[in-house]
Amino acid sequence: MNKATESGAGTPAAGNLPATDRSGEDRRQRKARQTREALADAAIDLILEHGLAAVTVEAIAERADVTRRTFSRHFSGKEAAALDFTRADGDRINAALRARPADEPPLAAYHAAVRDWLTAEEAPALHRRARRRELLALVDTEPALFAAYERVRVDAQDESVRIIADRLGTDPAGDQRPAVVVGAAAGVLTAALRSWARGGHEYDADLAAHVEQAYAVLTGEAALAAPHIG
């Protein structure tokens, strides 16, 4: 009886188990992530170098040294590839939001989740990654990129609404609070990102500080409005 049989039918021997890294990825998952990141980086570089209209999916695949078929396994088009970092950042913000203390007010929890995302060392946010700011600045001038960006943004915010609703123990279909909180909190982040992407040298400071200033505006305006509500 060999080791595979001894360990049970269909169960690989310990020596044949896939190697995993500290993040829990096995070799296949790590390779898939690296391929996806290479395609996304290639899309950003080519679009910034040649313009969106001049870039083909085939050119992106060639730059990343993969096949056209491999590209299609990861992305629906060149816009989705170029904006994949925004999808990943939305996922990270929502993961941080889920991890916030249950008794933390929803608006404060979202703000803290954004802060956690911006300052995380293990997964650097967009302001610490090459050419992301240039790509964001291009979004407003390219309708196809803008539409893809809006789709990513809406999907991320819909998930944020579900998370806030769970925190409040409510149904977002009948309770406006989760959508209002996310609309305000995510709107501040969107406004800060857009002004940072468009800005000149005065915005070269850390994006985290720029976002904090934007949230200070929101809380200040809310404080001013409070005496007039009710």
N, C-alpha and C positions, 0 to 999 in steps of 0.2 A: 504494500500500500504506500503510495507516494504522499508527500506532504500536502498536496492540494486535496487529496481524498480524505486525509486525516482531519483536515480543517473544516470539512463539510462540503457537500455538493454545491457548486456554484459560488463558493467563497474563496477568494484568492488567498494564497499563502501570504504571511506577513511581509516576506521579502518582495512580493509583487504588488503591494499596495502603492498607489500613486504618491509620489513625494509631494509634500505641501510646504508652503512657506509660512511666515508668521501671520499673514493675513488669512490663512486657511485655504488659499488657492492651491489646486493641484497643477501639474505641469500644463495640462490642456487648457485650463481656465486662464492661467497666466499668459500662455501663448495667444489666446483669443483676445485678451485685454490688450496685450502689446500690439497686436495687429490692428485692433480698433483705434488705438491711440496713434499709431503710425499713419493710418488713413486720415484721421481727423487733422493731424498736423500737416499732412501733405495737402489736404483741401484748403486749409487756412493759408498756407504759404503760396499755393498756386493762385488762389483768388486774389490775394493781396498783390501778387506780382503781375497778374495779367488781367484782372477784372473777372467778375462772375460769368459774364456771357461767353468769354473766350475759353473757359475751363470746362473740360469734359470729365465724365466719370472715368473714362479710360486713362486719361492723363493722371488723374489722382491715383488710380490703381498702379500705374506704371511708376510714379514717384515713390509710392510705398513698397514697390517690388512685390506686388501680389497680383492675382488675376482679377478680371472684371467680375467673375462669379463670386470671388471672395468679398469684394466690395459689397455686392448685393446681399450677402449674408449678414452684413453689419448695418447697412444704411439704405434708406429709400432713395436718396439722391445726394447731390453735392452740397445742397444747403444744409441738410440734416447732418452730414459729416462735418462741415465747418462749424456748426453750432453744437456739436456734441458736448463741448465743455459746459455749455449752459444747462443742458439736461443733467449732466453729472453734478453740477453745482446745486441745482434744484433738489436733486436726490439727497445731497449731503445736508442741505438746510433742513429738509423734512426729517431726516434721520436725527439731526440734533434737536429738532422740535419735539419729536417723540420722547427723547431722553430727558427733557426738562422736568423739574419737580412738578408733581401733580397739582400742588396748591399754588403754583405761580400764576399770576394773572395772564390771560392769553396774549395780550399785546406785549407784555414784558417777556413772555416766553418766546415769542417770535423774534423779538429784538435780540434776545440772548442767543437764540439759535443762529441768527445771522452773524453775530459777533464770534461765536464758536467756529463757524465756517470760515470767516475771514482770517482768523488767527491760528487755525489748525496747522501743525507742522508736518504731520504725516501725509496730508493731501492738500498741497498748496492751492489756494483759491486763485481765481483768474488773474488778479493783479500781480501775482508772482510767477506768471507763466508767459512765455514769449508770445508777442503779437496778438494777444487776446484783446487788448485795448483797441488796437487798430481795427480788428474785425468788428468789434462792437460799434465803433464809429461808422463803419460802412453799412451797418444794418439799416439805418434810416434812409440811406440813399438807394438801396436796392430792394425793390418791392418783393421779390421772391425770398430774399433773406429775411426781410421784415415779417412776411407771412409765416415763415418757418420759426422765427424767433417768438412770435406771438403764440404759436401753437405750443411751443415748449413752455412758455411762461404760464399759459392758461392751465396746462396739464399739471404743472408743479403747484399752482395755487389751488386747484381743485383738490389735490391731495392734502395740502395744508388745511383747507376747510374741513376735510374729513378728520384730520388729526385734532384740530381745535374742537370740533363737535364731540369727539370721543372724550376729550378732556373735560368738557362741560356736561357730558352725559345727556346730549340732546340730539335731535334730528335736524340737520341743516336744511331739510326740505320745508320745515315749518318754523324754524328759528333763524332769524337773520343774523344773530350775533356772530357765529363763526365766519360767515362771508364778509361781514362788515369789518371784523378784526383783521382778517387776512387782506381784504381790499386796501385797508389803510396801511398796514405794516409792510405788505409786499409792494404797495404803491410807492412808499418812501424809498425802499431799496431800488426799485426801478428808476425813480427820478434821480437818485444819487449815482447810479451806474451810468445813466445817459449823460449827465452833466460831467462826470469824470471822463467818459469816453470822448466827449466833444471838447473838453477843456484844453487850454494851452499849458504853459509851464506852471501856472499857478495851481494846477491840479496834479502835479507830479508827485505830491506827497502821498503817503500811504493811503490806499483806498479805504482802509478801516477807519481812519480818522475822518475822512470825507463822509462816510456812511453815518458815523456817530453824530456828526454835525446835522445831518438830515433828520435823524431821529429826534434830536434835541428840538428842531423846529416843530416837528409833529407834537411832541409832548408840551412844548410851550404854547402852541396854538390851542391845544385841548384845554390847558389850564386857563387861558384867557377866555375861552368860550364857556367854561363851566358855570360861571355866575349867571349867564344868560339862558341856561338850559333849564327847562321845567316850568 
